[in-house]
Amino acid sequence: MSFMQLTVLPMGQGTGTLIQRFEAQGQPPTSTVLVDLGSAWWRVRAGDSSADYVAQVLKQQANPTLNSIFLSHGDIDHVSRIKRLLSHFSPPGQPDPLRPTLTVESVFFGGPRISYAINGTDYLQLLEEYRPEEQSILHDLPINAGPRVYFRDHDLDIYLLAGNTVTGSTEIGSTSTHLKVSEHGYAVNTDSLILLIEFGDTKCQYAVLPGDATGFSLAQCCERLANASLPPAITLALPHHGSSLTTFDLLGAQIDTDWTPENLAQDNVDFFNDLVRPQTLMVSAGEVANYRHPSARMITTFAKYTTASPFRDESLSQRGEHFYTCHFRARELNEGNWPQEEGWTTVRTDKSVFTTDYFKGDPATTETPKGLPPDVTLASPPHPPFAPPPPRCRGWLLTAVKDDGFSLEPVLPLTFTSLSDQQRQTPRDEPQRSDHPISRPSGTPPPPTPPSPANVAAAPVRRPPSEPAAGRSTRLRPLI
């Protein structure tokens, strides 16, 4: 029975997702796809560790190959660790006895090419060096792109729901509204690719990866999803690392203006959530004061359809709970409830809300409230110390079995104690590519044992199609 694995990597303030399809247990992956790989805070301890983790996964293949890379847009926290990943490998045609060869077969990216040239590094040109042949692997996408399939491997499809969104008309509830992106930083995020991962045949399962989607972008997705009759998604990555500022705004992050009525913005987000109905939430973010990711308001809104958590933290095993961390703003605090001050708080829950920023504070002394915002209270035990100590950050591996259910488990736990230990780097401090392999950092666990022996060749992968596979029946086909 075929299965798909989707790994949300702990990047700190950034994002990276690894997707692999397997035909059966004990066989190599038939395809490997990377969606973003960047970090702008906790870059050494989290971002580099995750890039090295992906490299180790690829090295377990007989011929390391990334069949496709999707870069949502050119922000540094979505692309910066690509350089670290590629430093583990030599490009095709340039053999190196100390590094295996990596082949990258296609790259799809949102936004203009120039946005990927950052602080002296052109990330698209860097990826182009790893193409298998002379032709370019870089694919520009049109304005107001989507919806269509951009990658297919048997029963795995990757749809672009929206990208490079600049203008459009849509209905939000009973209101028909013409939207146009304003000319400032908000527009960069409307470039972001919003992907829908479809896996299976008769009972398809879906995951939605919205990158740094804005309220404007989500409005376009609502129009395209409204007639698709999707079952509840197995997971949704919160838009823009869980930012309420851009998600609950339609025209340019201008919160207190008549251009974006609050009720219209809330209706827009609620409509998207009602269409996707995520059973689990994934949030990739770090603690940056100016960003306040992820917002407690976002957790509140998108947790509406979440199911009971399939994961139980061993330090809370008697209560069947796990931790998550989010940011509470002053206006989101309720008298008598926890927390009592604005800032990031680690919370316990038995719902399927999973953050890569996992446990903030000292496990020996930190009290943790329970619940989902706004009903978070410091109520019943357990009280610290928590043993074994939970990690500071961790990734999440979701495994979906074809036409069946899914499971979830933590991966890549990272432990460090304070912001001063995280060795923040500015973009110009990026490590240079090396002629020697980079060893796995101390304390970084190896990737999971692959379901195949290293000397078994991977099955051929279908290229991005122009037409759907004949005979395959799914509910999303009307989008094509």
Secondary structure as UniProt FT lines:
FT   STRAND          3..8
FT   STRAND          14..22
FT   TURN            25..26
FT   STRAND          29..39
FT   HELIX           43..48
FT   HELIX           49..59
FT   STRAND          65..66
FT   STRAND          68..71
FT   HELIX           76..79
FT   TURN            80..81
FT   HELIX           82..86
FT   TURN            87..88
FT   TURN            92..93
FT   TURN            97..98
FT   STRAND          103..104
FT   STRAND          107..109
FT   HELIX           113..116
FT   STRAND          117..118
FT   TURN            119..120
FT   STRAND          121..122
FT   HELIX           123..128
FT   TURN            129..130
FT   STRAND          138..139
FT   TURN            143..144
FT   STRAND          148..153
FT   TURN            154..155
FT   STRAND          156..163
FT   STRAND          167..172
FT   TURN            173..174
FT   STRAND          175..180
FT   HELIX           186..190
FT   STRAND          194..199
FT   STRAND          205..209
FT   TURN            211..212
FT   HELIX           215..225
FT   TURN            226..227
FT   STRAND          235..237
FT   HELIX           239..242
FT   HELIX           244..247
FT   TURN            255..256
FT   TURN            258..259
FT   HELIX           262..276
FT   STRAND          281..283
FT   TURN            289..291
FT   HELIX           296..302
FT   HELIX           303..305
FT   HELIX           314..316
FT   TURN            317..320
FT   STRAND          322..328
FT   HELIX           330..332
FT   TURN            335..336
FT   STRAND          343..349
FT   STRAND          353..355
FT   TURN            363..365
FT   STRAND          370..372
FT   TURN            373..374
FT   STRAND          375..377
FT   STRAND          393..401
FT   TURN            402..403
FT   STRAND          406..414
FT   HELIX           419..422
FT   HELIX           427..429
FT   TURN            442..443
FT   TURN            454..455
FT   TURN            470..471
FT   TURN            475..476
FT   HELIX           477..479
//
